[in-house]
């Protein structure tokens, strides 16, 4: 149990944040270079232009329920957690299989043996932002007087697939589970965070029978960048008020990680933050950091979303920041693709496993969460330097140490097989009754998969036996 | 502004709860007696058997976005609130028009003129439970260190329609908006609450192209009653630990209100709580409260969901409790039908406007929230007896005083017109492009309605001019 609930009723527990993490991605992937050739596009369009190397995808054996069952059970087993000690579970997803019944209720099956049915939280949805909303809700619960001393779990999961065409190469799939409680090694700073929400039709899913979104690609990039500007401006202002005496800039934190639709947009986003810094700076140092950027002094943010000259100049100037503070977060994004709600948290996982424990100690990471439609927030995670938290961080490191191996042991499918599988999903993903035909032989140990959908749309799952708990 | 956010950072604000409420229901309804005749069922089946007098319904002019736009703007105008002072807005609904884009983002249109785009919260879903989850999340936010001193708003809204057949008469539609902050007249007690969640297919919406659920009526009632038993047992245990020295029973609170699929189930639910009290009581008073119930001493809760003898006996014995503590909550449920997520909060509105201010002062109300699938909670609302809160309560009373008049000025439609309208919704509710054909002439002042859906499914709304703000 994380703590006693019998503390002073009006005092909040301290250092609430992430105590444990697990990530799941599919065992099948398609190579983006092969996909370029298959799609007949210019070589490098996906790999260099978008910065993507591979894309994970699911057969008809996996759906949002199975992804979340898998990542939840893996989290519980790897960290040797008891289902009785969980008081809240919330799922953030935009992969909707049912308009009413939440994924959370499906996950209650895993709690049955423990006898624990007292688990608050349901599902929360707005595009790729649902995981962040669930995380904030879980932290607020722990800090509230409703907290009963047990842990919360946040799950972000999605299957991202696009109709054939330009956007198809930006898919992905996966899930992340996070254990939330006080005295965490990864503390979410609740004071310095900013939020920007707006009504816009940049990416949405109004065709209820399709897994595919309606996307206005250019508008979506513009919305993402505007939300980034708005969040960063409000964030730096709050940071200055609350914690920093000087201007908050790219130099003020050790990591900047982003929701990643594709890795190149993340690199552009970091450049964008540098543009913001530059325009905010009353006296930019043109001899050093901002060398050669004099001509951009009068740039207006809202006119520059697609200004190639600005983009190129700031991508070049921000390159050292990118390599040090952002690139380490892009392993899973590059290898699996856009996982939607878990994307940002997959970036956090990548960042954590890229660094040694001593490198991580005391580090401050800024996170940007974006969900089309749109909802966005920027917030801070601080890695504790305290000894007990370091032990827990070591456990996280150890439990996530198999990510490289899991990525490397995935089974490559040809673009033709990938396309066939998407076609099968298109034709069958809402059928009832339905018996999936996809093979499960390459699935990772512990993977839940769809066994059958009966004539009333009720879904039954089975599991590949787990590996021995670490 | 509700309060300064610069209080001691580890101390929670006090008495967080509901500061303002508004309810919206459609201007059209069908009479349940007429529907009985039209459906060719025995007279009294809907009116006496289910306890329903009328059912509100929407034409193709209203959808979940328009319902929520209406109730939000009415709340803001009636209470003279500023959009700049809202820091969080969360929507609970199971009326899903888009798998990705939240209703919350559509509502951001109303914030545009204020320039406030910093509004946390998105949508949350599990059947009729979404409003309660949103309410808990909003209260936790105010109690958390993330709170920035502004108000939260919770909106619960749904359109409940069923395929033709037995369940169609149990539809309804509406929305409730609640303003959340500290020092509230309606304080949510965060310590004494219980939650019961389970994986079950009692009611769900797997057919993504239909507005209708798949329902197993008998299973759904059994799930509701089991959840009620489980929540009440955990609730009474906690109440005893935290606040009461004696057993918590129906005598311990002044109101018991329930999610209301139909009013008769609510009456049965209150009887069920009395059955729980009776079985818990080590020494039941057979001379008075439990007179004539000796034969039920060995009843097992899990065997008695459909035991008519038990039901009849306890409905009779609990009748005085029902009349005093529950019936006053059923006006809107009886007149509008099941509004899904707002149902419980419509019951709260009915309870509040049934009583005078002096009657309400200091009262304790127990609420049972249920969403199929299933998610359920029981919690307490305490009506403040403090003077400043009484002034705010008076404002709530005043703003809700038009509910009777609104109910009475609705326009009755024939069962034939009702059926035609449902058929039109069936055929068109997901069409794009689409121009609605329903008349708006009877709509209440301030009602938002759907003007057009374009070929990309983008929805445009217009508004009946508001009445002068009260």
Interface residues (C-beta under 8 A of the other chain):
Chain A: X9 X10 X11 X12 X14 X94 X95 X96 X97 X98 X99 X100 X101 X102 X104 X105 X106 X107 X108 X109 X112 X117 X118 X119 X120 X121 X122 X123 X124 X125 X126 X127 X129 X130 X133 X136 X137 X139 X140 X141 X143 X144 X145 X146 X190 X191 X193 X194 X195 X196 X197 X198 X199 X200 X201 X203 X204 X205 X206 X207 X208 X209 X213 X214 X230 X234 X371 X372 X373 X374 X375 X377 X430 X432 X456 X457 X458
Chain B: X9 X10 X11 X12 X14 X94 X95 X96 X97 X98 X99 X100 X101 X102 X104 X105 X106 X107 X108 X109 X112 X117 X118 X119 X120 X121 X122 X123 X124 X125 X126 X127 X129 X130 X133 X136 X137 X139 X140 X141 X143 X144 X145 X146 X190 X191 X193 X194 X195 X196 X197 X198 X199 X200 X201 X203 X204 X205 X206 X207 X208 X209 X213 X214 X230 X234 X371 X372 X373 X374 X375 X377 X430 X432 X456 X457 X458
